[in-house]
Amino acid sequence: MAYNKFTTLTSTAYPLPIENVDTDQIIPARFLKATERKGFGDNLFRDWRYNPDETPKKDFVLNNDIYSGKILVGGRNFGSGSSREHAAWVIYDFGYRCVISSFFADIFRNNCLNIGVLPVQVSEEFSNKIFAAIETNPETEIEIDLPNQKVTIMTGGESENFVINGYKKDNMLNGFDDIDYLQNIKGDILEFAKTRPF
């Protein structure tokens, strides 16, 4: 199994209300040497989190102890820029299982879905409601209900549905990447192959 199954996630969240966050900001290019999805979390938003002398920037959200959780709420156009898979890897390795935004770059969205991070696209209005709720109370919990494709702000009960590709949804629910999916239907593939001429 490529990653843990995703059904329903209820968690507090980190707010990052910055638009046009690109993949080079998510993980700077100098950290792309590794070829395995391990050890990336330390470098998430590296240049935003740390000063040149490696001390943490106290005003950056990931360094603020009042925030926690497995959800990152980003501004519009999250994950733009290059197609590097490492941007999704670093988010997963840091501990996030879901990113919420009012718009995602397509390649980044697909890279997330391939490794077990659920990108939830909501309306601009609902995104602003989430940011406002977290600003009012950093302990606000957000519920991500994948089977019903719904995101809910638990404090007020406001919710909105989101769209996801059916194949990717099924893979997320089962914890499958593309290879796991093929392995899971191996029997069907072999049976079909018996019907084909050589």
C-alpha positions as CSV (number, residue, x, y, z in Angstrom):
1,M,0.0,0.0,0.0
2,A,1.4,3.3,-1.1
3,Y,-0.1,5.4,1.8
4,N,-2.8,5.2,4.5
5,K,-6.4,5.1,3.4
6,F,-8.2,8.4,3.3
7,T,-11.9,8.4,4.3
8,T,-12.8,11.2,6.8
9,L,-10.2,13.5,8.3
10,T,-11.1,15.9,11.1
11,S,-8.3,18.2,12.1
12,T,-7.2,21.7,13.0
13,A,-5.4,23.5,10.2
14,Y,-2.5,25.8,9.3
15,P,-3.7,29.0,7.4
16,L,-1.5,30.3,4.6
17,P,-3.6,33.0,2.9
18,I,-1.0,33.7,0.2
19,E,-1.9,33.6,-3.5
20,N,0.2,32.0,-6.3
21,V,2.3,29.8,-4.0
22,D,4.5,28.0,-6.5
23,T,6.4,24.8,-6.2
24,D,9.8,26.5,-5.8
25,Q,8.4,28.2,-2.7
26,I,7.0,24.9,-1.4
27,I,10.4,23.3,-1.8
28,P,13.4,25.2,-3.2
29,A,15.2,23.7,-6.1
30,R,18.4,23.0,-4.1
31,F,16.6,20.3,-2.2
32,L,15.6,18.2,-5.2
33,K,18.5,15.8,-5.3
34,A,16.8,13.0,-3.4
35,T,14.8,10.4,-5.5
36,E,12.9,8.8,-2.6
37,R,9.9,10.3,-0.8
38,K,11.8,10.5,2.5
39,G,13.2,13.3,4.7
40,F,11.6,16.2,2.7
41,G,9.4,17.6,5.5
42,D,12.2,19.7,7.0
43,N,12.5,21.7,3.8
44,L,8.8,22.6,3.3
45,F,8.7,26.4,2.7
46,R,12.4,26.4,3.7
47,D,13.1,30.0,2.7
48,W,9.9,31.3,4.3
49,R,10.5,29.3,7.5
50,Y,14.2,30.0,8.2
51,N,16.6,32.9,8.2
52,P,19.9,32.6,6.3
53,D,21.5,31.6,9.6
54,E,19.0,28.7,9.9
55,T,17.0,30.2,12.8
56,P,13.2,30.0,12.5
57,K,11.3,33.1,11.3
58,K,8.9,33.6,14.2
59,D,6.3,35.3,12.1
60,F,5.8,32.4,9.7
61,V,2.7,30.3,10.2
62,L,4.5,26.9,10.3
63,N,6.7,28.2,13.2
64,N,3.7,29.4,15.2
65,D,2.8,27.0,18.0
66,I,-0.8,28.1,18.0
67,Y,-1.4,26.2,14.8
68,S,-1.3,22.4,14.3
69,G,-3.0,19.7,12.3
70,K,-2.9,17.7,9.1
71,I,-4.6,20.3,6.9
72,L,-3.0,23.2,5.1
73,V,-5.3,26.0,3.9
74,G,-3.6,27.9,1.1
75,G,-4.5,30.9,-1.0
76,R,-5.7,30.9,-4.6
77,N,-3.6,29.2,-7.3
78,F,-1.7,26.9,-5.0
79,G,1.1,24.8,-6.5
80,S,1.7,26.7,-9.6
81,G,5.1,26.7,-11.4
82,S,7.2,23.7,-12.3
83,S,5.8,20.1,-12.4
84,R,8.2,18.8,-9.7
85,E,6.7,15.9,-7.8
86,H,8.8,16.9,-4.8
87,A,6.3,19.7,-3.9
88,A,3.7,17.1,-3.2
89,W,6.2,14.8,-1.4
90,V,7.3,17.5,1.0
91,I,3.8,18.3,1.9
92,Y,3.0,14.7,2.7
93,D,6.3,14.2,4.5
94,F,5.6,17.2,6.7
95,G,2.4,15.5,7.9
96,Y,-0.3,17.1,5.8
97,R,-3.0,14.8,4.4
98,C,-5.1,17.6,2.8
99,V,-4.5,21.0,1.2
100,I,-7.5,23.3,0.8
101,S,-7.5,26.1,-1.8
102,S,-9.9,28.0,-4.1
103,F,-7.7,27.0,-7.1
104,F,-4.9,24.4,-7.7
105,A,-2.4,24.1,-10.5
106,D,-3.5,20.9,-12.4
107,I,-0.1,19.2,-12.3
108,F,0.3,19.8,-8.6
109,R,-3.2,18.6,-7.9
110,N,-2.5,15.3,-9.7
111,N,0.9,14.9,-8.0
112,C,-0.8,15.2,-4.6
113,L,-3.5,12.6,-5.6
114,N,-0.8,10.2,-6.7
115,I,0.8,10.1,-3.2
116,G,-2.0,10.4,-0.8
117,V,-2.5,14.1,-0.2
118,L,-6.1,15.2,-0.9
119,P,-6.4,18.6,-2.7
120,V,-9.8,20.0,-1.9
121,Q,-10.8,22.9,-4.1
122,V,-13.5,25.2,-2.7
123,S,-15.1,28.4,-3.7
124,E,-13.3,31.7,-2.9
125,E,-16.2,32.6,-0.6
126,F,-15.9,29.3,1.4
127,S,-12.1,29.6,1.5
128,N,-12.4,33.0,3.1
129,K,-14.8,31.6,5.7
130,I,-12.3,28.9,6.6
131,F,-9.5,31.6,7.0
132,A,-11.8,33.7,9.1
133,A,-12.8,30.8,11.3
134,I,-9.1,29.8,12.0
135,E,-8.2,33.5,12.6
136,T,-11.0,33.7,15.2
137,N,-10.0,30.4,16.8
138,P,-6.8,28.5,15.8
139,E,-8.3,25.3,17.3
140,T,-11.1,25.3,14.7
141,E,-11.5,21.9,13.2
142,I,-12.2,21.2,9.6
143,E,-13.8,17.9,8.5
144,I,-12.9,16.4,5.1
145,D,-15.4,13.8,4.2
146,L,-14.1,12.1,1.1
147,P,-16.9,9.5,0.5
148,N,-19.4,12.4,0.4
149,Q,-17.0,14.9,-1.1
150,K,-17.8,17.5,1.6
151,V,-15.7,19.9,3.7
152,T,-17.2,21.3,6.9
153,I,-16.1,24.0,9.3
154,M,-17.0,22.3,12.5
155,T,-17.5,25.3,14.7
156,G,-20.4,26.7,12.7
157,G,-21.3,23.7,10.7
158,E,-21.0,25.4,7.3
159,S,-20.0,23.0,4.5
160,E,-19.4,22.9,0.8
161,N,-19.0,20.0,-1.6
162,F,-15.9,19.5,-3.7
163,V,-15.1,17.6,-6.9
164,I,-12.7,14.8,-7.4
165,N,-12.0,12.4,-10.2
166,G,-13.7,9.1,-9.6
167,Y,-10.6,6.9,-10.2
168,K,-8.5,9.1,-7.9
169,K,-11.2,9.1,-5.3
170,D,-11.3,5.3,-5.3
171,N,-7.5,5.1,-5.0
172,M,-7.5,7.5,-2.1
173,L,-10.2,5.5,-0.3
174,N,-8.1,2.4,-0.7
175,G,-4.7,3.9,-0.2
176,F,-3.6,2.9,-3.7
177,D,-1.2,4.6,-6.1
178,D,-1.4,3.6,-9.7
179,I,0.7,0.5,-9.3
180,D,-1.3,-0.7,-6.3
181,Y,-4.4,-0.3,-8.3
182,L,-3.1,-2.5,-11.1
183,Q,-1.9,-5.1,-8.6
184,N,-5.4,-5.1,-7.0
185,I,-7.0,-6.0,-10.4
186,K,-4.2,-8.4,-11.4
187,G,-6.6,-11.3,-11.4
188,D,-9.0,-9.5,-13.8
189,I,-6.1,-8.6,-16.1
190,L,-4.9,-12.2,-16.2
191,E,-8.4,-13.4,-16.9
192,F,-8.8,-10.9,-19.7
193,A,-5.4,-11.8,-21.2
194,K,-6.6,-15.5,-21.5
195,T,-9.2,-14.3,-23.9
196,R,-6.8,-12.5,-26.2
197,P,-4.9,-14.3,-29.1
198,F,-1.2,-14.5,-28.9
